[in-house]
Amino acid sequence: MEWFEEWFGEEYLQLYPHRDDAEAERVVALIAGVVGLRPGCRVLDVACGAGRHARALRRAGARCVGLDL
């Protein structure tokens, strides 16, 4: 098993239960307000993990691509 499979498996989800889609929506709303995110803008989510923020960005109207290991 690769280190990232072990580290970001079930234990990660148990350690950080607050890191869910609702939290991602709040973070994206904050970022969108600061940077002036507009529908159709392009966003690259580097180190996207499971893609929580990428999905929230897409729901906010961004054209988002996520990249991870």
PDB file of N, H, CA, C and O in Angstrom:
ATOM      1  N   MET A   1       0.844  -1.179   0.000  1.00  0.00           N
ATOM      2  CA  MET A   1       0.000   0.000   0.000  1.00  0.00           C
ATOM      3  C   MET A   1       0.892   1.245   0.000  1.00  0.00           C
ATOM      4  O   MET A   1       1.871   1.320   0.742  1.00  0.00           O
ATOM      5  N   GLU A   2       0.544   2.203  -0.829  1.00  0.00           N
ATOM      6  H   GLU A   2      -0.252   2.142  -1.431  1.00  0.00           H
ATOM      7  CA  GLU A   2       1.280   3.470  -0.886  1.00  0.00           C
ATOM      8  C   GLU A   2       0.976   4.298   0.371  1.00  0.00           C
ATOM      9  O   GLU A   2      -0.086   4.155   0.977  1.00  0.00           O
ATOM     10  N   TRP A   3       1.927   5.167   0.754  1.00  0.00           N
ATOM     11  H   TRP A   3       2.790   5.284   0.263  1.00  0.00           H
ATOM     12  CA  TRP A   3       1.771   5.964   1.972  1.00  0.00           C
ATOM     13  C   TRP A   3       0.507   6.810   1.941  1.00  0.00           C
ATOM     14  O   TRP A   3      -0.174   6.944   2.957  1.00  0.00           O
ATOM     15  N   PHE A   4       0.187   7.383   0.783  1.00  0.00           N
ATOM     16  H   PHE A   4       0.741   7.275  -0.043  1.00  0.00           H
ATOM     17  CA  PHE A   4      -0.972   8.265   0.715  1.00  0.00           C
ATOM     18  C   PHE A   4      -2.284   7.485   0.821  1.00  0.00           C
ATOM     19  O   PHE A   4      -3.282   8.021   1.304  1.00  0.00           O
ATOM     20  N   GLU A   5      -2.292   6.240   0.380  1.00  0.00           N
ATOM     21  H   GLU A   5      -1.481   5.805  -0.012  1.00  0.00           H
ATOM     22  CA  GLU A   5      -3.483   5.403   0.536  1.00  0.00           C
ATOM     23  C   GLU A   5      -3.721   5.095   2.015  1.00  0.00           C
ATOM     24  O   GLU A   5      -4.856   5.074   2.491  1.00  0.00           O
ATOM     25  N   GLU A   6      -2.631   4.861   2.717  1.00  0.00           N
ATOM     26  H   GLU A   6      -1.709   4.879   2.331  1.00  0.00           H
ATOM     27  CA  GLU A   6      -2.736   4.575   4.146  1.00  0.00           C
ATOM     28  C   GLU A   6      -3.101   5.830   4.936  1.00  0.00           C
ATOM     29  O   GLU A   6      -3.987   5.795   5.789  1.00  0.00           O
ATOM     30  N   TRP A   7      -2.415   6.940   4.650  1.00  0.00           N
ATOM     31  H   TRP A   7      -1.695   6.969   3.957  1.00  0.00           H
ATOM     32  CA  TRP A   7      -2.607   8.168   5.408  1.00  0.00           C
ATOM     33  C   TRP A   7      -3.984   8.785   5.178  1.00  0.00           C
ATOM     34  O   TRP A   7      -4.598   9.283   6.122  1.00  0.00           O
ATOM     35  N   PHE A   8      -4.477   8.761   3.942  1.00  0.00           N
ATOM     36  H   PHE A   8      -3.978   8.357   3.176  1.00  0.00           H
ATOM     37  CA  PHE A   8      -5.749   9.409   3.623  1.00  0.00           C
ATOM     38  C   PHE A   8      -6.899   8.417   3.494  1.00  0.00           C
ATOM     39  O   PHE A   8      -7.857   8.677   2.766  1.00  0.00           O
ATOM     40  N   GLY A   9      -6.819   7.291   4.187  1.00  0.00           N
ATOM     41  H   GLY A   9      -6.041   7.080   4.778  1.00  0.00           H
ATOM     42  CA  GLY A   9      -7.877   6.284   4.175  1.00  0.00           C
ATOM     43  C   GLY A   9      -8.932   6.566   5.226  1.00  0.00           C
ATOM     44  O   GLY A   9      -9.207   7.723   5.545  1.00  0.00           O
ATOM     45  N   GLU A  10      -9.513   5.528   5.754  1.00  0.00           N
ATOM     46  H   GLU A  10      -9.289   4.588   5.495  1.00  0.00           H
ATOM     47  CA  GLU A  10     -10.592   5.641   6.735  1.00  0.00           C
ATOM     48  C   GLU A  10     -10.188   6.421   7.984  1.00  0.00           C
ATOM     49  O   GLU A  10     -10.999   7.172   8.526  1.00  0.00           O
ATOM     50  N   GLU A  11      -8.955   6.258   8.447  1.00  0.00           N
ATOM     51  H   GLU A  11      -8.296   5.648   8.007  1.00  0.00           H
ATOM     52  CA  GLU A  11      -8.527   6.973   9.657  1.00  0.00           C
ATOM     53  C   GLU A  11      -8.559   8.479   9.453  1.00  0.00           C
ATOM     54  O   GLU A  11      -8.921   9.220  10.367  1.00  0.00           O
ATOM     55  N   TYR A  12      -8.182   8.940   8.262  1.00  0.00           N
ATOM     56  H   TYR A  12      -7.887   8.338   7.520  1.00  0.00           H
ATOM     57  CA  TYR A  12      -8.234  10.372   7.955  1.00  0.00           C
ATOM     58  C   TYR A  12      -9.663  10.881   8.113  1.00  0.00           C
ATOM     59  O   TYR A  12      -9.897  11.922   8.726  1.00  0.00           O
ATOM     60  N   LEU A  13     -10.612  10.137   7.557  1.00  0.00           N
ATOM     61  H   LEU A  13     -10.422   9.291   7.060  1.00  0.00           H
ATOM     62  CA  LEU A  13     -12.012  10.545   7.640  1.00  0.00           C
ATOM     63  C   LEU A  13     -12.501  10.575   9.084  1.00  0.00           C
ATOM     64  O   LEU A  13     -13.333  11.408   9.442  1.00  0.00           O
ATOM     65  N   GLN A  14     -11.994   9.679   9.902  1.00  0.00           N
ATOM     66  H   GLN A  14     -11.318   9.002   9.611  1.00  0.00           H
ATOM     67  CA  GLN A  14     -12.385   9.655  11.310  1.00  0.00           C
ATOM     68  C   GLN A  14     -11.732  10.785  12.099  1.00  0.00           C
ATOM     69  O   GLN A  14     -12.341  11.330  13.020  1.00  0.00           O
ATOM     70  N   LEU A  15     -10.495  11.142  11.744  1.00  0.00           N
ATOM     71  H   LEU A  15     -10.000  10.700  10.996  1.00  0.00           H
ATOM     72  CA  LEU A  15      -9.792  12.223  12.442  1.00  0.00           C
ATOM     73  C   LEU A  15     -10.351  13.597  12.094  1.00  0.00           C
ATOM     74  O   LEU A  15     -10.325  14.503  12.928  1.00  0.00           O
ATOM     75  N   TYR A  16     -10.851  13.763  10.886  1.00  0.00           N
ATOM     76  H   TYR A  16     -10.872  13.028  10.209  1.00  0.00           H
ATOM     77  CA  TYR A  16     -11.308  15.064  10.403  1.00  0.00           C
ATOM     78  C   TYR A  16     -12.745  14.996   9.892  1.00  0.00           C
ATOM     79  O   TYR A  16     -12.991  15.285   8.721  1.00  0.00           O
ATOM     80  N   PRO A  17     -13.697  14.620  10.744  1.00  0.00           N
ATOM     81  CA  PRO A  17     -15.079  14.487  10.276  1.00  0.00           C
ATOM     82  C   PRO A  17     -15.695  15.818   9.831  1.00  0.00           C
ATOM     83  O   PRO A  17     -16.658  15.833   9.064  1.00  0.00           O
ATOM     84  N   HIS A  18     -15.138  16.932  10.314  1.00  0.00           N
ATOM     85  H   HIS A  18     -14.356  16.920  10.937  1.00  0.00           H
ATOM     86  CA  HIS A  18     -15.659  18.249   9.944  1.00  0.00           C
ATOM     87  C   HIS A  18     -15.248  18.658   8.529  1.00  0.00           C
ATOM     88  O   HIS A  18     -15.790  19.619   7.982  1.00  0.00           O
ATOM     89  N   ARG A  19     -14.319  17.954   7.947  1.00  0.00           N
ATOM     90  H   ARG A  19     -13.879  17.173   8.391  1.00  0.00           H
ATOM     91  CA  ARG A  19     -13.886  18.275   6.585  1.00  0.00           C
ATOM     92  C   ARG A  19     -14.804  17.551   5.599  1.00  0.00           C
ATOM     93  O   ARG A  19     -14.465  16.512   5.033  1.00  0.00           O
ATOM     94  N   ASP A  20     -15.974  18.149   5.424  1.00  0.00           N
ATOM     95  H   ASP A  20     -16.249  18.994   5.884  1.00  0.00           H
ATOM     96  CA  ASP A  20     -16.991  17.549   4.582  1.00  0.00           C
ATOM     97  C   ASP A  20     -17.438  18.553   3.520  1.00  0.00           C
ATOM     98  O   ASP A  20     -16.845  19.623   3.386  1.00  0.00           O
ATOM     99  N   ASP A  21     -18.477  18.211   2.771  1.00  0.00           N
ATOM    100  H   ASP A  21     -18.959  17.341   2.880  1.00  0.00           H
ATOM    101  CA  ASP A  21     -18.941  19.095   1.705  1.00  0.00           C
ATOM    102  C   ASP A  21     -19.442  20.433   2.242  1.00  0.00           C
ATOM    103  O   ASP A  21     -19.257  21.464   1.596  1.00  0.00           O
ATOM    104  N   ALA A  22     -20.072  20.427   3.412  1.00  0.00           N
ATOM    105  H   ALA A  22     -20.222  19.589   3.936  1.00  0.00           H
ATOM    106  CA  ALA A  22     -20.563  21.682   3.995  1.00  0.00           C
ATOM    107  C   ALA A  22     -19.401  22.615   4.323  1.00  0.00           C
ATOM    108  O   ALA A  22     -19.482  23.819   4.080  1.00  0.00           O
ATOM    109  N   GLU A  23     -18.333  22.069   4.869  1.00  0.00           N
ATOM    110  H   GLU A  23     -18.267  21.091   5.067  1.00  0.00           H
ATOM    111  CA  GLU A  23     -17.149  22.881   5.174  1.00  0.00           C
ATOM    112  C   GLU A  23     -16.527  23.412   3.890  1.00  0.00           C
ATOM    113  O   GLU A  23     -16.093  24.563   3.840  1.00  0.00           O
ATOM    114  N   ALA A  24     -16.480  22.589   2.857  1.00  0.00           N
ATOM    115  H   ALA A  24     -16.832  21.653   2.897  1.00  0.00           H
ATOM    116  CA  ALA A  24     -15.927  23.018   1.572  1.00  0.00           C
ATOM    117  C   ALA A  24     -16.755  24.156   0.980  1.00  0.00           C
ATOM    118  O   ALA A  24     -16.200  25.092   0.403  1.00  0.00           O
ATOM    119  N   GLU A  25     -18.071  24.083   1.117  1.00  0.00           N
ATOM    120  H   GLU A  25     -18.523  23.324   1.585  1.00  0.00           H
ATOM    121  CA  GLU A  25     -18.947  25.159   0.621  1.00  0.00           C
ATOM    122  C   GLU A  25     -18.632  26.471   1.333  1.00  0.00           C
ATOM    123  O   GLU A  25     -18.588  27.525   0.698  1.00  0.00           O
ATOM    124  N   ARG A  26     -18.415  26.414   2.645  1.00  0.00           N
ATOM    125  H   ARG A  26     -18.451  25.558   3.161  1.00  0.00           H
ATOM    126  CA  ARG A  26     -18.086  27.634   3.404  1.00  0.00           C
ATOM    127  C   ARG A  26     -16.744  28.209   2.960  1.00  0.00           C
ATOM    128  O   ARG A  26     -16.613  29.423   2.800  1.00  0.00           O
ATOM    129  N   VAL A  27     -15.754  27.353   2.762  1.00  0.00           N
ATOM    130  H   VAL A  27     -15.860  26.368   2.892  1.00  0.00           H
ATOM    131  CA  VAL A  27     -14.428  27.811   2.334  1.00  0.00           C
ATOM    132  C   VAL A  27     -14.510  28.440   0.947  1.00  0.00           C
ATOM    133  O   VAL A  27     -13.934  29.501   0.708  1.00  0.00           O
ATOM    134  N   VAL A  28     -15.220  27.792   0.041  1.00  0.00           N
ATOM    135  H   VAL A  28     -15.688  26.930   0.235  1.00  0.00           H
ATOM    136  CA  VAL A  28     -15.353  28.319  -1.320  1.00  0.00           C
ATOM    137  C   VAL A  28     -16.091  29.655  -1.306  1.00  0.00           C
ATOM    138  O   VAL A  28     -15.718  30.566  -2.045  1.00  0.00           O
ATOM    139  N   ALA A  29     -17.125  29.789  -0.486  1.00  0.00           N
ATOM    140  H   ALA A  29     -17.428  29.049   0.115  1.00  0.00           H
ATOM    141  CA  ALA A  29     -17.841  31.062  -0.395  1.00  0.00           C
ATOM    142  C   ALA A  29     -16.911  32.172   0.087  1.00  0.00           C
ATOM    143  O   ALA A  29     -16.961  33.289  -0.428  1.00  0.00           O
ATOM    144  N   LEU A  30     -16.069  31.873   1.065  1.00  0.00           N
ATOM    145  H   LEU A  30     -16.029  30.965   1.483  1.00  0.00           H
ATOM    146  CA  LEU A  30     -15.104  32.854   1.562  1.00  0.00           C
ATOM    147  C   LEU A  30     -14.111  33.240   0.469  1.00  0.00           C
ATOM    148  O   LEU A  30     -13.877  34.422   0.219  1.00  0.00           O
ATOM    149  N   ILE A  31     -13.536  32.241  -0.174  1.00  0.00           N
ATOM    150  H   ILE A  31     -13.727  31.280   0.028  1.00  0.00           H
ATOM    151  CA  ILE A  31     -12.560  32.502  -1.240  1.00  0.00           C
ATOM    152  C   ILE A  31     -13.211  33.266  -2.385  1.00  0.00           C
ATOM    153  O   ILE A  31     -12.625  34.209  -2.916  1.00  0.00           O
ATOM    154  N   ALA A  32     -14.418  32.864  -2.768  1.00  0.00           N
ATOM    155  H   ALA A  32     -14.894  32.098  -2.337  1.00  0.00           H
ATOM    156  CA  ALA A  32     -15.118  33.519  -3.874  1.00  0.00           C
ATOM    157  C   ALA A  32     -15.317  35.000  -3.591  1.00  0.00           C
ATOM    158  O   ALA A  32     -15.175  35.835  -4.484  1.00  0.00           O
ATOM    159  N   GLY A  33     -15.646  35.323  -2.348  1.00  0.00           N
ATOM    160  H   GLY A  33     -15.762  34.645  -1.622  1.00  0.00           H
ATOM    161  CA  GLY A  33     -15.828  36.718  -1.982  1.00  0.00           C
ATOM    162  C   GLY A  33     -14.541  37.514  -2.015  1.00  0.00           C
ATOM    163  O   GLY A  33     -14.544  38.686  -2.391  1.00  0.00           O
ATOM    164  N   VAL A  34     -13.447  36.895  -1.628  1.00  0.00           N
ATOM    165  H   VAL A  34     -13.444  35.943  -1.322  1.00  0.00           H
ATOM    166  CA  VAL A  34     -12.153  37.591  -1.579  1.00  0.00           C
ATOM    167  C   VAL A  34     -11.592  37.821  -2.978  1.00  0.00           C
ATOM    168  O   VAL A  34     -11.111  38.911  -3.286  1.00  0.00           O
ATOM    169  N   VAL A  35     -11.652  36.795  -3.825  1.00  0.00           N
ATOM    170  H   VAL A  35     -12.043  35.909  -3.576  1.00  0.00           H
ATOM    171  CA  VAL A  35     -11.021  36.905  -5.148  1.00  0.00           C
ATOM    172  C   VAL A  35     -11.995  37.323  -6.242  1.00  0.00           C
ATOM    173  O   VAL A  35     -11.583  37.539  -7.382  1.00  0.00           O
ATOM    174  N   GLY A  36     -13.276  37.440  -5.916  1.00  0.00           N
ATOM    175  H   GLY A  36     -13.610  37.264  -4.990  1.00  0.00           H
ATOM    176  CA  GLY A  36     -14.256  37.837  -6.918  1.00  0.00           C
ATOM    177  C   GLY A  36     -14.549  36.738  -7.929  1.00  0.00           C
ATOM    178  O   GLY A  36     -14.618  36.993  -9.131  1.00  0.00           O
ATOM    179  N   LEU A  37     -14.719  35.528  -7.442  1.00  0.00           N
ATOM    180  H   LEU A  37     -14.663  35.321  -6.465  1.00  0.00           H
ATOM    181  CA  LEU A  37     -15.023  34.388  -8.303  1.00  0.00           C
ATOM    182  C   LEU A  37     -16.307  34.647  -9.077  1.00  0.00           C
ATOM    183  O   LEU A  37     -17.335  35.002  -8.499  1.00  0.00           O
ATOM    184  N   ARG A  38     -16.236  34.466 -10.391  1.00  0.00           N
ATOM    185  H   ARG A  38     -15.402  34.177 -10.860  1.00  0.00           H
ATOM    186  CA  ARG A  38     -17.406  34.675 -11.239  1.00  0.00           C
ATOM    187  C   ARG A  38     -17.743  33.389 -11.975  1.00  0.00           C
ATOM    188  O   ARG A  38     -16.852  32.587 -12.252  1.00  0.00           O
ATOM    189  N   PRO A  39     -19.010  33.179 -12.296  1.00  0.00           N
ATOM    190  CA  PRO A  39     -19.386  31.982 -13.057  1.00  0.00           C
ATOM    191  C   PRO A  39     -18.583  31.881 -14.353  1.00  0.00           C
ATOM    192  O   PRO A  39     -18.416  32.865 -15.074  1.00  0.00           O
ATOM    193  N   GLY A  40     -18.097  30.688 -14.632  1.00  0.00           N
ATOM    194  H   GLY A  40     -18.233  29.889 -14.046  1.00  0.00           H
ATOM    195  CA  GLY A  40     -17.327  30.451 -15.848  1.00  0.00           C
ATOM    196  C   GLY A  40     -15.830  30.646 -15.701  1.00  0.00           C
ATOM    197  O   GLY A  40     -15.077  30.296 -16.609  1.00  0.00           O
ATOM    198  N   CYS A  41     -15.372  31.202 -14.567  1.00  0.00           N
ATOM    199  H   CYS A  41     -15.984  31.487 -13.829  1.00  0.00           H
ATOM    200  CA  CYS A  41     -13.932  31.388 -14.403  1.00  0.00           C
ATOM    201  C   CYS A  41     -13.257  30.025 -14.268  1.00  0.00           C
ATOM    202  O   CYS A  41     -13.887  29.048 -13.863  1.00  0.00           O
ATOM    203  N   ARG A  42     -12.003  29.972 -14.602  1.00  0.00           N
ATOM    204  H   ARG A  42     -11.491  30.766 -14.931  1.00  0.00           H
ATOM    205  CA  ARG A  42     -11.253  28.721 -14.531  1.00  0.00           C
ATOM    206  C   ARG A  42     -10.471  28.654 -13.228  1.00  0.00           C
ATOM    207  O   ARG A  42      -9.851  29.628 -12.801  1.00  0.00           O
ATOM    208  N   VAL A  43     -10.516  27.463 -12.597  1.00  0.00           N
ATOM    209  H   VAL A  43     -11.019  26.671 -12.944  1.00  0.00           H
ATOM    210  CA  VAL A  43      -9.811  27.243 -11.336  1.00  0.00           C
ATOM    211  C   VAL A  43      -9.089  25.908 -11.407  1.00  0.00           C
ATOM    212  O   VAL A  43      -9.651  24.910 -11.859  1.00  0.00           O
ATOM    213  N   LEU A  44      -7.842  25.895 -10.958  1.00  0.00           N
ATOM    214  H   LEU A  44      -7.385  26.705 -10.591  1.00  0.00           H
ATOM    215  CA  LEU A  44      -7.083  24.657 -10.824  1.00  0.00           C
ATOM    216  C   LEU A  44      -6.937  24.370  -9.336  1.00  0.00           C
ATOM    217  O   LEU A  44      -6.314  25.144  -8.609  1.00  0.00           O
ATOM    218  N   ASP A  45      -7.503  23.276  -8.890  1.00  0.00           N
ATOM    219  H   ASP A  45      -8.009  22.647  -9.481  1.00  0.00           H
ATOM    220  CA  ASP A  45      -7.423  22.862  -7.485  1.00  0.00           C
ATOM    221  C   ASP A  45      -6.273  21.866  -7.365  1.00  0.00           C
ATOM    222  O   ASP A  45      -6.434  20.681  -7.655  1.00  0.00           O
ATOM    223  N   VAL A  46      -5.107  22.360  -6.935  1.00  0.00           N
ATOM    224  H   VAL A  46      -4.976  23.323  -6.699  1.00  0.00           H
ATOM    225  CA  VAL A  46      -3.919  21.516  -6.790  1.00  0.00           C
ATOM    226  C   VAL A  46      -3.949  20.859  -5.411  1.00  0.00           C
ATOM    227  O   VAL A  46      -4.274  21.504  -4.414  1.00  0.00           O
ATOM    228  N   ALA A  47      -3.611  19.587  -5.366  1.00  0.00           N
ATOM    229  H   ALA A  47      -3.346  19.063  -6.176  1.00  0.00           H
ATOM    230  CA  ALA A  47      -3.690  18.774  -4.143  1.00  0.00           C
ATOM    231  C   ALA A  47      -5.149  18.682  -3.694  1.00  0.00           C
ATOM    232  O   ALA A  47      -5.467  18.922  -2.529  1.00  0.00           O
ATOM    233  N   CYS A  48      -6.023  18.331  -4.630  1.00  0.00           N
ATOM    234  H   CYS A  48      -5.764  18.136  -5.576  1.00  0.00           H
ATOM    235  CA  CYS A  48      -7.472  18.362  -4.398  1.00  0.00           C
ATOM    236  C   CYS A  48      -7.998  17.238  -3.523  1.00  0.00           C
ATOM    237  O   CYS A  48      -9.147  17.288  -3.082  1.00  0.00           O
ATOM    238  N   GLY A  49      -7.181  16.225  -3.262  1.00  0.00           N
ATOM    239  H   GLY A  49      -6.248  16.185  -3.620  1.00  0.00           H
ATOM    240  CA  GLY A  49      -7.662  15.124  -2.425  1.00  0.00           C
ATOM    241  C   GLY A  49      -8.874  14.459  -3.042  1.00  0.00           C
ATOM    242  O   GLY A  49      -8.845  14.051  -4.203  1.00  0.00           O
ATOM    243  N   ALA A  50      -9.940  14.351  -2.264  1.00  0.00           N
ATOM    244  H   ALA A  50      -9.964  14.683  -1.321  1.00  0.00           H
ATOM    245  CA  ALA A  50     -11.162  13.709  -2.750  1.00  0.00           C
ATOM    246  C   ALA A  50     -12.011  14.641  -3.611  1.00  0.00           C
ATOM    247  O   ALA A  50     -13.032  14.223  -4.157  1.00  0.00           O
ATOM    248  N   GLY A  51     -11.597  15.897  -3.734  1.00  0.00           N
ATOM    249  H   GLY A  51     -10.767  16.237  -3.291  1.00  0.00           H
ATOM    250  CA  GLY A  51     -12.289  16.834  -4.616  1.00  0.00           C
ATOM    251  C   GLY A  51     -13.416  17.628  -3.984  1.00  0.00           C
ATOM    252  O   GLY A  51     -14.269  18.161  -4.694  1.00  0.00           O
ATOM    253  N   ARG A  52     -13.433  17.717  -2.659  1.00  0.00           N
ATOM    254  H   ARG A  52     -12.739  17.284  -2.083  1.00  0.00           H
ATOM    255  CA  ARG A  52     -14.510  18.464  -1.991  1.00  0.00           C
ATOM    256  C   ARG A  52     -14.595  19.901  -2.484  1.00  0.00           C
ATOM    257  O   ARG A  52     -15.672  20.387  -2.829  1.00  0.00           O
ATOM    258  N   HIS A  53     -13.456  20.571  -2.513  1.00  0.00           N
ATOM    259  H   HIS A  53     -12.581  20.176  -2.233  1.00  0.00           H
ATOM    260  CA  HIS A  53     -13.459  21.976  -2.919  1.00  0.00           C
ATOM    261  C   HIS A  53     -13.697  22.119  -4.416  1.00  0.00           C
ATOM    262  O   HIS A  53     -14.363  23.061  -4.845  1.00  0.00           O
ATOM    263  N   ALA A  54     -13.172  21.209  -5.209  1.00  0.00           N
ATOM    264  H   ALA A  54     -12.631  20.444  -4.860  1.00  0.00           H
ATOM    265  CA  ALA A  54     -13.409  21.248  -6.659  1.00  0.00           C
ATOM    266  C   ALA A  54     -14.904  21.126  -6.949  1.00  0.00           C
ATOM    267  O   ALA A  54     -15.433  21.848  -7.793  1.00  0.00           O
ATOM    268  N   ARG A  55     -15.578  20.227  -6.261  1.00  0.00           N
ATOM    269  H   ARG A  55     -15.149  19.640  -5.575  1.00  0.00           H
ATOM    270  CA  ARG A  55     -17.030  20.077  -6.463  1.00  0.00           C
ATOM    271  C   ARG A  55     -17.769  21.343  -6.033  1.00  0.00           C
ATOM    272  O   ARG A  55     -18.691  21.788  -6.716  1.00  0.00           O
ATOM    273  N   ALA A  56     -17.367  21.918  -4.906  1.00  0.00           N
ATOM    274  H   ALA A  56     -16.618  21.556  -4.351  1.00  0.00           H
ATOM    275  CA  ALA A  56     -18.009  23.148  -4.431  1.00  0.00           C
ATOM    276  C   ALA A  56     -17.760  24.296  -5.403  1.00  0.00           C
ATOM    277  O   ALA A  56     -18.653  25.107  -5.650  1.00  0.00           O
ATOM    278  N   LEU A  57     -16.563  24.367  -5.949  1.00  0.00           N
ATOM    279  H   LEU A  57     -15.838  23.708  -5.749  1.00  0.00           H
ATOM    280  CA  LEU A  57     -16.255  25.404  -6.936  1.00  0.00           C
ATOM    281  C   LEU A  57     -17.111  25.244  -8.185  1.00  0.00           C
ATOM    282  O   LEU A  57     -17.595  26.233  -8.737  1.00  0.00           O
ATOM    283  N   ARG A  58     -17.299  24.026  -8.626  1.00  0.00           N
ATOM    284  H   ARG A  58     -16.906  23.223  -8.177  1.00  0.00           H
ATOM    285  CA  ARG A  58     -18.155  23.783  -9.795  1.00  0.00           C
ATOM    286  C   ARG A  58     -19.600  24.185  -9.497  1.00  0.00           C
ATOM    287  O   ARG A  58     -20.269  24.775 -10.345  1.00  0.00           O
ATOM    288  N   ARG A  59     -20.079  23.869  -8.301  1.00  0.00           N
ATOM    289  H   ARG A  59     -19.536  23.389  -7.611  1.00  0.00           H
ATOM    290  CA  ARG A  59     -21.442  24.271  -7.934  1.00  0.00           C
ATOM    291  C   ARG A  59     -21.571  25.794  -7.890  1.00  0.00           C
ATOM    292  O   ARG A  59     -22.653  26.339  -8.113  1.00  0.00           O
ATOM    293  N   ALA A  60     -20.457  26.478  -7.599  1.00  0.00           N
ATOM    294  H   ALA A  60     -19.578  26.035  -7.418  1.00  0.00           H
ATOM    295  CA  ALA A  60     -20.454  27.941  -7.580  1.00  0.00           C
ATOM    296  C   ALA A  60     -20.322  28.523  -8.985  1.00  0.00           C
ATOM    297  O   ALA A  60     -20.334  29.742  -9.158  1.00  0.00           O
ATOM    298  N   GLY A  61     -20.196  27.650  -9.990  1.00  0.00           N
ATOM    299  H   GLY A  61     -20.187  26.660  -9.849  1.00  0.00           H
ATOM    300  CA  GLY A  61     -20.152  28.116 -11.375  1.00  0.00           C
ATOM    301  C   GLY A  61     -18.781  28.152 -12.007  1.00  0.00           C
ATOM    302  O   GLY A  61     -18.652  28.516 -13.176  1.00  0.00           O
ATOM    303  N   ALA A  62     -17.750  27.783 -11.262  1.00  0.00           N
ATOM    304  H   ALA A  62     -17.855  27.487 -10.312  1.00  0.00           H
ATOM    305  CA  ALA A  62     -16.388  27.790 -11.815  1.00  0.00           C
ATOM    306  C   ALA A  62     -16.174  26.569 -12.703  1.00  0.00           C
ATOM    307  O   ALA A  62     -16.802  25.526 -12.523  1.00  0.00           O
ATOM    308  N   ARG A  63     -15.292  26.726 -13.644  1.00  0.00           N
ATOM    309  H   ARG A  63     -14.782  27.573 -13.791  1.00  0.00           H
ATOM    310  CA  ARG A  63     -14.827  25.590 -14.442  1.00  0.00           C
ATOM    311  C   ARG A  63     -13.572  25.095 -13.736  1.00  0.00           C
ATOM    312  O   ARG A  63     -12.493  25.661 -13.913  1.00  0.00           O
ATOM    313  N   CYS A  64     -13.706  24.056 -12.947  1.00  0.00           N
ATOM    314  H   CYS A  64     -14.583  23.596 -12.803  1.00  0.00           H
ATOM    315  CA  CYS A  64     -12.637  23.624 -12.055  1.00  0.00           C
ATOM    316  C   CYS A  64     -12.089  22.264 -12.449  1.00  0.00           C
ATOM    317  O   CYS A  64     -12.833  21.343 -12.786  1.00  0.00           O
ATOM    318  N   VAL A  65     -10.764  22.164 -12.397  1.00  0.00           N
ATOM    319  H   VAL A  65     -10.160  22.913 -12.123  1.00  0.00           H
ATOM    320  CA  VAL A  65     -10.063  20.897 -12.590  1.00  0.00           C
ATOM    321  C   VAL A  65      -9.280  20.627 -11.317  1.00  0.00           C
ATOM    322  O   VAL A  65      -8.597  21.511 -10.800  1.00  0.00           O
ATOM    323  N   GLY A  66      -9.381  19.398 -10.809  1.00  0.00           N
ATOM    324  H   GLY A  66      -9.936  18.680 -11.228  1.00  0.00           H
ATOM    325  CA  GLY A  66      -8.640  19.004  -9.619  1.00  0.00           C
ATOM    326  C   GLY A  66      -7.467  18.115  -9.984  1.00  0.00           C
ATOM    327  O   GLY A  66      -7.575  17.275 -10.877  1.00  0.00           O
ATOM    328  N   LEU A  67      -6.346  18.294  -9.298  1.00  0.00           N
ATOM    329  H   LEU A  67      -6.258  18.976  -8.572  1.00  0.00           H
ATOM    330  CA  LEU A  67      -5.127  17.528  -9.556  1.00  0.00           C
ATOM    331  C   LEU A  67      -4.555  17.045  -8.231  1.00  0.00           C
ATOM    332  O   LEU A  67      -4.369  17.830  -7.301  1.00  0.00           O
ATOM    333  N   ASP A  68      -4.278  15.748  -8.153  1.00  0.00           N
ATOM    334  H   ASP A  68      -4.429  15.110  -8.909  1.00  0.00           H
ATOM    335  CA  ASP A  68      -3.698  15.177  -6.949  1.00  0.00           C
ATOM    336  C   ASP A  68      -2.840  13.986  -7.347  1.00  0.00           C
ATOM    337  O   ASP A  68      -2.759  13.645  -8.527  1.00  0.00           O
ATOM    338  N   LEU A  69      -2.195  13.348  -6.364  1.00  0.00           N
ATOM    339  H   LEU A  69      -2.261  13.625  -5.406  1.00  0.00           H
ATOM    340  CA  LEU A  69      -1.366  12.173  -6.623  1.00  0.00           C
ATOM    341  C   LEU A  69      -2.182  11.046  -7.188  1.00  0.00           C
ATOM    342  O   LEU A  69      -1.645   9.974  -7.467  1.00  0.00           O
TER     343      LEU A  69
END
